[in-house]
Amino acid sequence: MSEPDLLPPGVDPGKKALGIRRVSARNEASTRSVMMVRDHVLITDEKGTNTGPTPLEMALSSLLGCEGVIINRCAEAMQFSYTAVDMEADGEVDQRGSRGVVGVRPYFNWVKLRIRVHTDETQDRFERLTRNVEYRCPVMNLFRSADVNIVVRWERVTP
């Protein structure tokens, strides 16, 4: 992405802005874990007992949630007007990896996102928003750093 296309940082680039995120969990010798995140209870489980989403489904949920936050931050920086965002994520996993088969990765091979932004903004401004969101999104960049092939289909939905 070209330098002029990037939005200016929302913080002083010369001053560290470090933060610690803390989550605690309890697992009682099953596939189910109960996590505490601040005052929120999250549950993960595998499909056999189905008391919550799987951890990999939570990873996809984190990706969509992060996209929503970063879309909002970039839109505010650009004074980009939108009314809603609809998002979907699919990810392919070869379950042999988490069951110990050598040479099979235990996480996503690929992730496909569909992000529909409801806006009257121009296509050029929409494209600038999408480029900046993909550049800034922490969870998307974690997936990319893990060499997960991410395909994003952005759509501008006009009223």
VEXDREN-2710 file (C-alpha; in Angstrom, 1 decimal):
% VEXDREN-2710
k/r/px/py/pz
1/MET/0.0/0.0/0.0
2/SER/1.4/3.4/-0.9
3/GLU/2.3/5.7/2.0
4/PRO/-0.2/8.5/1.0
5/ASP/-3.0/5.9/1.1
6/LEU/-2.3/5.2/4.8
7/LEU/-4.3/7.1/7.3
8/PRO/-2.2/9.0/9.9
9/PRO/-1.7/7.1/13.2
10/GLY/-4.3/7.8/15.9
11/VAL/-1.6/7.9/18.5
12/ASP/1.8/9.5/18.9
13/PRO/4.0/7.1/16.8
14/GLY/7.1/7.9/18.9
15/LYS/5.5/6.9/22.2
16/LYS/4.7/3.3/23.1
17/ALA/1.1/2.6/23.9
18/LEU/1.4/-0.9/25.5
19/GLY/-1.6/-2.8/26.9
20/ILE/-2.0/-6.1/28.7
21/ARG/-4.9/-8.3/27.9
22/ARG/-5.8/-11.0/30.5
23/VAL/-8.1/-14.0/30.2
24/SER/-8.4/-16.8/32.8
25/ALA/-9.9/-20.2/32.2
26/ARG/-10.9/-23.5/33.8
27/ASN/-11.2/-26.8/32.2
28/GLU/-12.6/-29.8/34.2
29/ALA/-11.0/-32.7/32.2
30/SER/-13.3/-32.3/29.2
31/THR/-13.5/-30.5/25.9
32/ARG/-15.3/-27.6/27.6
33/SER/-13.4/-24.6/28.9
34/VAL/-15.0/-21.6/30.8
35/MET/-13.1/-18.3/30.3
36/MET/-13.4/-15.1/32.2
37/VAL/-12.6/-11.9/30.3
38/ARG/-13.1/-8.9/32.7
39/ASP/-16.7/-9.4/33.8
40/HIS/-17.6/-11.6/30.8
41/VAL/-18.0/-15.4/30.8
42/LEU/-17.1/-17.2/27.5
43/ILE/-17.4/-20.9/26.9
44/THR/-15.7/-23.1/24.3
45/ASP/-16.5/-26.7/23.6
46/GLU/-16.3/-29.2/20.8
47/LYS/-19.2/-30.2/18.7
48/GLY/-19.8/-33.5/20.5
49/THR/-21.1/-31.9/23.7
50/ASN/-21.9/-28.5/22.1
51/THR/-22.2/-26.2/25.1
52/GLY/-20.4/-23.4/23.2
53/PRO/-18.5/-22.6/20.0
54/THR/-15.2/-24.4/19.3
55/PRO/-12.0/-22.6/20.0
56/LEU/-11.4/-22.2/16.2
57/GLU/-14.9/-20.8/15.8
58/MET/-14.0/-18.3/18.6
59/ALA/-10.9/-17.4/16.6
60/LEU/-13.1/-16.6/13.6
61/SER/-15.4/-14.6/15.9
62/SER/-12.4/-12.7/17.2
63/LEU/-11.4/-11.9/13.6
64/LEU/-14.9/-10.5/12.7
65/GLY/-15.1/-8.6/16.0
66/CYS/-11.7/-7.0/15.4
67/GLU/-12.6/-6.1/11.8
68/GLY/-15.7/-4.3/13.2
69/VAL/-13.6/-2.3/15.6
70/ILE/-11.0/-1.4/13.0
71/ILE/-13.6/-0.5/10.4
72/ASN/-15.1/1.9/13.0
73/ARG/-11.7/3.5/13.9
74/CYS/-10.7/3.9/10.3
75/ALA/-14.2/5.3/9.4
76/GLU/-13.9/7.9/12.2
77/ALA/-10.4/8.9/11.1
78/MET/-11.7/9.3/7.5
79/GLN/-15.0/10.8/8.4
80/PHE/-16.4/7.9/6.4
81/SER/-20.2/7.5/6.9
82/TYR/-21.7/4.1/7.2
83/THR/-24.8/2.6/8.9
84/ALA/-23.9/-1.1/9.4
85/VAL/-21.4/-3.8/8.5
86/ASP/-22.5/-7.5/7.9
87/MET/-19.7/-10.0/8.2
88/GLU/-19.2/-13.7/7.6
89/ALA/-16.2/-16.0/8.0
90/ASP/-15.5/-19.5/6.8
91/GLY/-12.3/-21.3/7.6
92/GLU/-10.9/-24.7/6.5
93/VAL/-9.2/-26.9/9.1
94/ASP/-7.8/-30.4/8.5
95/GLN/-8.8/-32.1/11.8
96/ARG/-5.9/-34.5/11.5
97/GLY/-3.5/-31.7/12.6
98/SER/-5.0/-31.3/16.0
99/ARG/-5.0/-35.1/16.4
100/GLY/-1.3/-35.4/15.9
101/VAL/-0.8/-36.3/12.3
102/VAL/2.8/-35.1/11.4
103/GLY/2.9/-32.6/8.6
104/VAL/-0.7/-31.5/8.9
105/ARG/-1.1/-28.0/10.4
106/PRO/-3.5/-27.9/13.4
107/TYR/-5.0/-24.6/12.4
108/PHE/-6.7/-22.9/9.4
109/ASN/-5.5/-23.6/5.9
110/TRP/-7.5/-20.7/4.6
111/VAL/-10.1/-18.2/5.8
112/LYS/-12.7/-16.5/3.6
113/LEU/-14.4/-13.3/4.7
114/ARG/-17.3/-11.5/3.3
115/ILE/-17.7/-8.0/4.6
116/ARG/-20.6/-5.8/3.5
117/VAL/-20.4/-2.2/4.4
118/HIS/-23.7/-0.2/4.2
119/THR/-22.6/3.3/3.0
120/ASP/-23.3/6.1/0.5
121/GLU/-19.6/6.8/0.3
122/THR/-17.8/6.7/-3.1
123/GLN/-16.0/3.6/-4.3
124/ASP/-12.6/5.3/-4.0
125/ARG/-13.2/6.2/-0.4
126/PHE/-14.6/2.7/0.3
127/GLU/-11.4/1.1/-1.2
128/ARG/-9.2/3.4/0.9
129/LEU/-11.2/2.3/4.0
130/THR/-10.7/-1.4/3.2
131/ARG/-7.0/-1.1/2.6
132/ASN/-6.5/0.7/5.9
133/VAL/-8.6/-1.8/7.8
134/GLU/-6.6/-4.8/6.4
135/TYR/-3.4/-3.0/7.2
136/ARG/-4.4/-2.2/10.8
137/CYS/-6.5/-5.2/12.0
138/PRO/-4.4/-7.1/14.7
139/VAL/-6.3/-10.4/14.4
140/MET/-6.2/-10.4/10.6
141/ASN/-2.5/-9.8/10.8
142/LEU/-2.0/-12.6/13.3
143/PHE/-3.7/-15.0/10.9
144/ARG/-1.5/-13.7/8.0
145/SER/1.6/-14.1/10.1
146/ALA/0.6/-17.8/10.7
147/ASP/0.5/-18.1/6.9
148/VAL/-3.2/-18.6/6.7
149/ASN/-4.5/-17.7/3.3
150/ILE/-7.0/-15.0/3.8
151/VAL/-9.4/-14.0/1.0
152/VAL/-11.6/-11.0/1.8
153/ARG/-14.6/-10.1/-0.3
154/TRP/-15.5/-6.5/0.5
155/GLU/-18.9/-5.2/-0.7
156/ARG/-20.2/-1.7/-0.7
157/VAL/-24.0/-1.8/-0.1
158/THR/-25.8/1.4/-1.0
159/PRO/-29.3/2.2/0.1
END
